[in-house]
Amino acid sequence: MMDSGMMQGMGMMSGYGMFFGMFFWILLSAGVIALVLWAVQKSGKTDSAAPQETAIDILKKRYARGEIDKEEYEEKKKTLQ
């Protein structure tokens, strides 16, 4: 009689073990999926969030660096506007 009680107890423990094992793998899978989604979103934002320089900005920088003189700067500025 004691043997059958011990067997039922072991059966119940293995049932809990299967539940916690399945729960662990579900959590692990959800974590991996969340990590991949986060990485994809982060990499996508980096490319689209980069500010775009306008032609006027580039022209101003070239003039500031001394690559072009004032006449060329004014001429190109008129053309761009």
Secondary structure, DSSP 8 states (H G I E B T S, - for coil): -HHHHHHHHHHHHHHHHHHHHHHHHHHHHHHHHHHHHHHHHHHHHHHHTS----HHHHHHHHHHHTSS-HHHHHHHHHHH-
